[in-house]
Amino acid sequence: MKLLTTAALAALAAVLAAPASAEMQRYSVIFGGKNVGHLNADVQGAQTVIDYDYKNNGRGPTMKESIKLDANGLPTAWDITGATTFGSKVEEHFAKSGAKAIWTDATGKGSAATKERAVYVAQSGSPWSTGLYARAIIKAGGSTLPALPGGTLKLTKGETLSVNGDGGPLQVTRYDLGGIETAPDTILMDPQGEMFAYVSPRQVIVRAGYEGEAERLKTLAAKWSTDRFVDIQKKVAHNYDAPVRIRNVRIFDPKTQALTGPVSVLVSGNHIAAVEPLDEPATKGEVTIDGAGGTLVPGMYEMHAHTSQEGALLNLIAGITTMRDMGNDNDVLAKLIERIDDGTIAGPRIVRAGFVEGKSPYSANNGILVNSEQEAVDAVRWYAAHDFWSIKSYNSMNPAWIPAMVKEAHRLGLKVQGHVPAFATADQMVEDGFDELTHINQFMLQWVIKPTEDTRTLFRLTALKRLPGLDLNSPRVQHSINLVADRHIPMDVTLGIHENLLLNRDGQVPPGAADYISHMPIGTQRGMKQAWIDTSAPGDDAAYRGAYDKIVQTIRMLNDKGVMIVPGTDTGGSFTYHRELELYQTVGMTPPQILKRATWDMAHYLGQDQRLGSIEKGKLADFFLVPGDPTKDLKAIKSIAMVVKDGTVYYPAEVYPEFGIEPFAPMPKVSRPG
């Protein structure tokens, strides 16, 4: 990748300066190889009207935009209306006159006066806006441009490639646009400076008629992303060619749920060579890391991930050294694991759940989609042959196929968990052999919806507003709670995602993000202050808040009955994983119990406790260092100074700036031999 040269800028700027003509730009949204929606841009000179709508997994954004540009390609008016992925209403407006700019988005009203060129970055703009920003930067004659409400956009040029479709062969050029979020966006632009495609390893939005290129572009996007993380790994991964002594630390022992006295931990290669008294003399040639009286905690387990390369690294430096992936593109995930395992990029150890979904208009397009009981059983066999730990069933699965899937999975040594299929109940799934239940809403919906109501859509979330009137002591509710307790069925409750869903409101800092939002890039901060669902109807705000309270009470009942609460997020983990653990205090768990659950208990549950889950001689070197005492204040796990995974040392203070994130703790003092 390189910044734009003067000659390249001049050539492209000349093209962009040509008078714009009327044009309808049509794009297809491709996810999992399936066309799930559209992005249409009606360009009439300086005015553009956009229609953006897609639905994957029964949900997705629906947006209408109207944009007016000045001669420099900068917006002077921008109006966006519609709904976000989970249904929150969008009403965003921007206007600029002279040096004065005003806007309203989900965070509230804002204004700025600037004499320099600056481009407004829309909070809810469609991916078409990425092309708008790129063109504006090129017209400005540089590689950067100040952004409103804040930050700086940076455009980096990549290679040119040939594509083919109904419009004939075309040369398109890759550009990365960064500076506002934790990761850059990647687009392809044609010789006229128009967006040809918006690409990522998961999703491709490509010009209509060129859908046949989508899979290739997704593969290229994965390669480009990998290149970025390979470069980061070279800068931040420390593999010391010597034993490493981490001195003056106390260890959290999950078996006693307490801290040890001050000790030193010696790492040789990827194993813990010794845990020694603090006054034990060092041997010649050691690297010494000063723990400064902090706490070493065993690596934690994020049990509900949908792993990406960015998520892998951010989770790792959040102290998560093992993740359970609960549904992904199988080929992409296999390559990601291969790169992590050989040290090409950084990430936790990954345990895989094989995603099996029934085919329907509402299907999630991950894993394997099936259309019969035999196909479902065959999918189980495929996952068993490829060393997956479990099978995850999903919403569009025919509930009649579940017993056959469970029987085959258990015969092959796999566990079964997942969502409750539409038109079935959680009780039914337990009776049919589920080994674990996924999401607390999936468990609780059976108490408040009718058998004919369809949970393949956002209804499985909006129906939660029926919960406040529920009597948790009723025989129906207690039957379900006793059923999972008596059968020892663990539950992956994902409490944090329900907090975000039910309590986040426009313009407010989410309760779960209060400790870290100020460290994040401005675009991420704005996104966090946006509600997930529509609470505008009379009574809905109170109903959703009451629903969250009822969820917490239910999880407390489950915990009191001995049901194992499995710590997972479904929101990307990292910072939200810390919040997930913090919330378990509201359901009756203490910080030491929570740390044990996140470490030793999960290692034991996954069959890894012989080599992971605690800091002991002979085990793999997976742990992290915090300055405080998380057994007294669980928030201490948010300020991590060092992470060790498989003997490789990472310092978050070096990693976070790669994502535009302000670090939370300084790097410890490191002394090398000599």
Residue pairs with C-beta under 8 A, 6 or more apart in sequence:
1 156
1 157
1 158
1 176
2 156
2 157
2 158
3 143
3 155
3 156
3 157
4 12
4 138
4 142
4 143
4 155
4 157
8 157
9 138
9 141
9 142
12 138
12 193
13 138
13 139
13 141
15 191
15 192
15 193
16 73
16 135
16 138
16 139
16 193
17 139
19 45
20 43
20 45
20 46
21 45
22 43
22 44
22 45
23 42
23 43
24 40
24 41
24 42
24 43
25 40
25 41
25 42
25 43
25 128
25 194
25 195
25 207
26 38
26 39
26 40
26 41
26 207
26 208
27 38
27 39
27 40
27 41
27 128
27 197
27 198
27 205
27 206
27 207
27 208
28 35
28 37
28 38
28 205
28 206
28 208
28 211
28 214
29 35
29 36
29 37
29 38
29 39
29 54
29 203
29 204
29 205
30 36
30 203
30 204
30 205
30 206
30 211
30 214
30 218
31 54
31 56
31 202
31 203
31 365
32 56
32 329
32 365
32 366
33 214
33 215
33 365
34 56
34 365
35 211
36 54
36 55
36 56
36 60
36 365
37 52
37 53
37 54
37 55
37 56
37 60
38 51
38 52
38 53
38 54
39 50
39 51
39 52
39 126
39 127
39 128
39 205
40 50
40 51
40 52
41 48
41 49
41 50
41 128
42 48
42 49
42 50
42 51
46 68
46 69
46 70
47 66
47 67
47 68
47 69
48 65
48 66
48 67
48 68
48 69
48 128
49 64
49 65
49 66
49 67
50 63
50 64
50 65
50 66
50 67
50 126
50 128
51 63
51 64
52 61
52 62
52 63
52 64
52 65
52 82
52 126
52 127
52 128
53 60
53 61
53 62
53 63
54 60
54 61
55 362
56 364
56 365
57 362
57 363
57 364
57 365
57 395
58 362
58 364
58 395
58 456
58 457
58 458
59 85
59 86
59 87
59 457
59 458
60 85
61 82
61 83
61 84
61 85
61 124
61 126
62 82
62 83
63 80
63 81
63 82
63 83
63 90
63 124
63 126
64 80
64 81
64 82
65 78
65 79
65 80
65 122
65 125
65 126
65 128
66 77
66 78
66 79
67 75
67 77
67 78
67 79
67 132
68 75
68 76
68 77
68 78
69 75
69 76
69 132
70 76
72 117
72 136
72 139
72 140
73 132
73 135
73 136
73 139
74 96
74 117
74 118
74 119
74 120
74 136
75 94
75 96
75 119
75 120
75 132
76 95
76 96
76 97
77 94
77 95
77 96
78 92
78 93
78 94
78 95
78 120
78 122
78 125
79 92
79 93
79 94
80 90
80 91
80 92
80 93
80 122
80 124
80 125
81 90
81 91
81 92
82 89
82 90
82 124
83 89
83 90
83 534
84 90
84 124
84 530
84 532
86 458
86 461
86 501
86 532
86 533
87 458
87 461
87 462
87 532
87 533
87 534
88 106
88 506
88 530
88 531
88 532
88 533
88 534
89 534
89 536
90 106
90 124
91 104
92 103
92 104
92 105
92 106
92 122
92 123
92 124
93 103
93 104
94 101
94 102
94 103
94 104
94 120
94 122
95 101
95 102
95 103
96 102
96 120
99 113
99 114
99 115
100 111
100 112
100 113
101 111
101 112
101 113
101 114
101 118
101 120
101 148
102 109
102 110
102 111
103 109
103 110
103 111
103 120
103 148
103 149
104 110
105 122
105 123
105 124
105 526
105 530
106 123
106 124
106 506
106 507
106 526
106 529
106 530
106 531
107 123
107 506
107 507
107 526
107 529
107 530
108 506
108 507
110 148
110 149
112 118
112 148
112 149
114 146
114 148
116 146
117 136
117 140
117 145
117 146
118 145
118 146
118 147
118 148
119 132
119 133
119 136
119 137
119 145
119 146
119 147
119 148
119 153
120 147
120 148
121 129
121 133
121 147
121 148
121 149
121 151
121 153
121 180
121 523
122 129
123 526
123 527
123 530
124 530
127 185
127 187
127 195
127 198
127 205
128 195
128 198
130 177
130 185
130 187
130 195
130 198
131 187
131 189
131 194
131 195
131 198
133 145
133 153
133 155
133 177
134 155
134 175
134 177
134 187
134 189
134 195
135 193
136 145
137 143
137 144
137 145
137 153
137 155
137 177
138 155
138 193
143 154
143 155
143 156
144 152
144 153
144 154
144 155
144 179
145 152
145 153
145 155
146 152
146 153
147 153
147 179
147 180
147 522
149 522
149 526
150 522
151 179
151 180
151 521
151 522
151 523
152 179
153 177
153 178
153 179
153 180
154 177
154 178
154 179
154 184
155 175
155 176
155 177
156 175
156 176
156 177
156 178
156 184
157 173
157 174
157 175
158 173
158 174
158 175
158 176
158 224
159 173
159 174
160 171
160 172
160 173
160 174
161 171
161 172
161 173
161 174
161 188
161 220
162 169
162 170
162 171
162 172
163 169
163 170
163 172
163 188
163 196
163 210
163 213
163 217
164 170
164 210
164 212
164 213
165 207
165 209
165 210
165 211
165 212
165 213
166 208
166 209
166 210
167 207
167 209
167 210
170 190
170 196
170 210
171 190
171 191
172 188
172 189
172 190
172 196
172 197
173 188
173 189
174 186
174 187
174 188
174 224
175 186
175 187
175 188
175 189
176 184
176 185
176 186
176 224
177 184
177 185
177 186
177 187
178 184
178 185
179 521
179 660
180 521
180 522
180 523
181 521
181 523
181 524
181 660
182 310
182 314
182 520
182 521
182 524
182 659
182 660
182 661
183 310
183 659
185 198
186 198
186 199
186 200
186 221
186 224
187 195
187 196
187 197
187 198
187 199
188 195
188 196
188 197
188 199
188 217
189 195
189 196
190 196
196 206
196 207
196 210
197 204
197 205
197 206
197 207
197 210
197 213
197 217
198 204
198 205
199 205
199 206
199 217
199 218
199 220
199 221
200 218
200 221
200 225
201 218
201 221
201 222
201 225
201 308
201 309
201 329
201 332
202 218
202 308
202 329
202 332
203 218
204 214
204 217
204 218
204 221
206 213
206 214
206 217
222 332
222 335
225 309
225 310
226 309
226 339
226 344
226 345
228 309
229 309
229 310
229 313
229 345
229 346
230 344
230 345
232 313
232 345
232 346
232 655
232 658
233 343
233 344
233 345
233 346
235 654
235 658
236 346
236 650
236 651
236 654
236 655
236 658
237 343
237 346
237 648
237 649
237 650
238 648
238 649
238 650
238 651
239 343
239 647
239 648
239 649
240 287
240 649
240 672
242 285
242 286
242 287
242 672
242 673
243 266
243 267
243 268
243 273
243 283
243 285
243 286
243 287
244 266
244 267
244 268
244 286
244 287
244 288
244 289
244 647
244 649
245 264
245 265
245 266
245 267
245 282
245 286
245 287
245 288
245 289
246 264
246 265
246 266
246 267
246 289
246 291
246 296
246 625
246 642
246 644
247 264
247 278
247 288
247 289
247 290
247 291
248 262
248 264
248 278
248 290
248 291
248 292
248 293
249 262
249 263
249 264
249 265
249 291
249 293
249 294
249 295
249 296
249 625
250 259
250 260
250 261
250 262
250 263
250 293
250 294
250 295
250 296
250 629
251 259
251 260
251 263
251 265
251 275
251 295
251 296
251 615
252 258
252 259
252 295
252 296
252 297
252 298
252 592
252 595
252 599
252 615
252 630
252 631
253 259
253 260
253 614
253 615
254 298
254 595
254 596
254 599
254 600
254 601
254 613
254 614
255 600
255 614
257 592
257 593
257 595
257 596
257 631
258 592
258 631
259 295
259 629
259 631
261 278
262 278
262 293
263 275
263 276
263 277
263 278
264 275
264 276
264 277
264 278
264 280
265 272
265 274
265 275
265 276
265 296
265 615
265 623
266 272
266 273
266 274
266 275
266 276
266 286
267 273
267 621
267 644
267 647
268 647
269 647
270 620
270 621
270 646
270 647
270 648
271 618
271 619
271 620
271 621
271 647
272 615
272 616
272 617
272 618
272 619
272 620
272 621
273 617
274 617
275 615
275 616
275 617
282 288
284 673
285 673
286 673
287 670
287 671
287 672
287 673
288 670
288 671
289 642
289 649
289 668
289 669
289 670
289 671
290 668
290 669
290 670
290 671
291 625
291 668
292 627
292 668
292 669
294 625
294 626
294 627
294 628
294 641
295 625
295 626
295 627
295 628
295 629
295 630
295 631
295 636
296 615
296 623
296 624
296 625
297 319
297 595
297 599
297 623
297 624
297 625
297 626
297 630
297 637
298 599
298 600
298 603
298 612
298 613
298 614
298 615
298 622
298 623
299 319
299 320
299 321
299 322
299 348
299 599
299 612
299 622
299 623
299 624
299 643
299 645
300 319
300 320
300 321
300 322
300 567
300 577
300 581
300 598
300 599
300 602
300 624
300 637
301 320
301 322
301 323
301 324
301 567
301 598
301 599
301 602
301 603
301 606
302 315
302 320
302 322
302 323
302 324
302 348
302 567
302 568
302 569
302 573
302 577
303 323
303 324
303 492
303 566
303 567
303 568
303 602
304 324
304 326
304 438
304 492
304 494
304 566
304 568
304 569
304 570
305 311
305 315
305 323
305 324
305 325
305 326
305 350
305 568
305 569
305 572
305 573
306 325
306 326
306 327
306 328
306 366
306 570
307 323
307 325
307 328
307 333
307 336
307 347
307 350
308 336
309 336
309 345
309 347
310 659
311 572
311 573
311 574
312 323
312 336
312 340
312 345
312 346
312 347
312 348
312 350
313 345
313 346
313 347
313 655
314 572
314 573
314 574
314 659
315 323
315 347
315 348
315 573
315 574
315 577
316 346
316 347
316 348
316 643
316 645
316 650
317 640
317 643
317 650
317 652
317 655
317 656
318 573
318 574
318 575
318 577
318 578
318 640
319 624
319 626
319 637
319 640
319 643
320 348
320 573
320 574
320 577
321 348
321 349
321 612
321 622
321 623
321 624
321 643
321 645
322 348
322 349
322 350
322 351
322 602
322 603
322 606
322 608
322 612
322 622
323 347
323 348
323 349
323 350
323 351
323 573
324 350
324 351
324 352
324 353
324 389
324 568
324 606
325 333
325 350
325 351
325 352
325 353
326 353
326 355
326 392
326 438
326 568
326 570
327 353
327 355
327 364
327 366
327 367
327 392
327 394
328 352
328 355
328 366
328 367
329 366
329 367
330 354
330 367
330 368
330 386
333 350
333 352
334 386
336 345
336 347
336 350
337 350
337 352
339 345
339 347
340 346
340 347
340 348
340 349
340 350
343 648
346 645
346 648
346 650
348 645
349 612
349 622
349 645
349 646
351 389
351 606
352 383
352 387
352 388
352 389
353 388
353 389
353 390
353 391
353 392
353 417
354 367
354 368
354 379
354 380
354 382
354 383
354 386
354 388
354 390
354 391
354 392
354 414
355 364
355 366
355 367
355 368
355 392
355 394
356 367
356 368
356 370
356 376
356 379
356 380
356 383
356 391
356 392
356 393
356 394
356 397
356 405
357 363
357 364
357 365
357 366
357 367
357 368
357 369
357 370
357 393
357 394
357 395
357 396
357 397
358 369
358 370
358 371
358 376
358 394
358 396
358 397
358 398
358 401
358 421
359 369
359 370
359 371
359 396
360 396
360 456
362 395
362 396
362 456
362 457
363 369
363 396
364 394
364 395
364 396
367 379
367 392
368 379
368 382
368 383
370 376
370 378
370 379
370 397
370 401
372 401
373 398
373 400
373 401
373 404
373 405
376 397
376 398
376 401
376 404
376 405
377 404
377 405
377 408
379 391
380 391
380 405
380 408
380 409
380 412
380 414
381 408
381 412
383 391
383 414
384 409
384 412
384 413
384 414
388 414
389 414
389 415
389 606
390 409
390 414
390 415
390 416
390 417
390 435
390 436
391 405
391 409
391 414
391 415
391 416
391 417
391 418
392 416
392 417
392 418
392 419
392 438
393 402
393 405
393 416
393 417
393 418
393 419
393 421
394 418
394 419
394 421
395 419
395 420
395 421
395 422
395 455
395 456
395 460
396 421
396 422
396 456
397 418
397 421
398 421
399 421
399 423
399 424
399 428
399 429
399 432
402 421
402 424
402 429
402 432
402 433
402 434
403 432
403 433
405 416
406 416
406 432
406 433
406 434
407 433
409 415
409 416
410 416
410 433
415 435
415 436
416 433
416 434
416 435
416 436
417 434
417 435
417 436
417 437
417 438
417 492
418 429
418 434
418 438
419 438
419 439
419 442
420 426
420 428
420 429
420 437
420 442
420 443
420 445
420 446
420 455
421 429
422 454
422 455
422 456
423 451
423 452
423 454
423 455
425 446
426 437
426 442
426 443
426 445
426 446
426 480
427 446
427 479
427 480
427 483
429 437
430 437
430 483
430 484
430 487
430 489
434 489
435 489
435 490
436 489
436 490
436 491
436 492
436 566
437 443
437 484
437 489
437 490
437 491
437 492
438 491
438 492
438 494
439 492
439 493
439 494
439 497
439 570
440 491
440 493
440 494
440 495
440 498
440 551
440 554
440 555
441 460
441 461
441 464
441 498
441 551
442 460
443 480
443 484
443 491
443 554
444 464
444 467
444 470
444 550
444 551
444 554
445 455
445 460
445 463
445 464
446 480
447 470
447 476
447 477
447 480
448 463
448 466
448 467
448 470
449 455
449 459
449 463
449 466
453 459
453 463
455 463
461 501
461 533
462 533
464 498
464 501
464 502
464 544
464 547
464 551
465 540
465 543
465 544
465 546
465 547
466 543
466 547
467 546
467 547
467 550
467 551
468 542
468 543
468 546
468 547
468 549
468 550
470 477
470 550
471 477
472 478
472 550
472 553
472 554
472 557
477 554
481 554
481 557
481 558
481 561
481 563
482 561
483 489
484 491
484 558
484 563
485 558
485 561
485 562
485 563
488 562
488 563
488 564
489 563
490 563
490 564
490 565
490 566
490 605
491 558
491 563
491 564
491 565
491 566
492 566
492 568
493 555
493 558
493 565
493 566
494 568
494 569
494 570
494 571
494 580
495 551
495 552
495 555
495 580
495 583
495 584
495 587
496 512
496 569
496 571
496 576
496 577
496 579
496 580
496 583
497 569
497 570
497 571
497 576
498 548
498 551
499 510
499 511
499 512
499 548
499 579
499 583
500 510
500 512
500 532
500 571
500 576
501 532
501 533
501 544
502 533
502 544
502 545
502 547
502 548
502 551
503 510
503 511
503 544
503 545
503 548
504 510
504 530
504 531
504 532
505 531
505 535
505 541
506 529
506 530
506 531
507 529
508 529
509 517
509 528
509 529
510 517
510 528
510 529
512 576
512 579
512 582
512 583
513 528
513 575
513 579
515 635
515 638
516 575
516 638
516 664
517 525
517 528
518 525
518 662
519 656
519 661
519 662
519 663
519 664
520 528
520 660
520 661
521 659
521 660
521 661
533 544
534 540
535 541
535 544
552 586
552 587
555 565
555 587
556 586
556 587
556 588
558 565
558 587
559 565
559 587
559 588
559 589
560 588
564 597
564 601
564 605
565 584
565 587
565 589
565 597
566 602
566 605
567 577
567 580
567 581
567 584
567 594
567 597
567 598
567 602
568 580
569 576
569 577
569 580
575 638
578 637
578 638
581 594
581 595
581 598
581 634
581 637
582 634
582 635
584 594
584 597
585 591
585 594
585 634
589 597
591 630
591 631
591 632
591 633
591 634
592 631
594 634
595 630
595 631
595 634
595 637
599 613
599 614
600 609
600 613
600 614
601 613
602 613
603 609
603 612
603 613
603 614
604 613
611 619
611 620
612 619
612 620
612 622
613 619
615 623
620 646
620 647
621 644
621 645
621 646
621 647
622 644
622 645
622 646
623 643
623 644
624 637
624 640
624 642
624 643
624 644
625 640
625 641
625 642
625 643
625 668
626 636
626 637
626 639
626 640
626 641
626 665
627 636
627 639
627 641
627 665
628 635
628 636
628 639
629 636
630 636
630 637
638 664
639 664
639 665
640 652
640 664
640 665
641 651
641 652
641 653
641 665
641 666
641 667
641 668
642 649
642 650
642 651
642 652
642 667
642 668
643 649
643 650
643 651
643 652
644 650
651 667
651 668
652 663
652 664
652 665
653 663
653 665
653 666
653 667
654 667
656 662
656 663
656 664
657 663
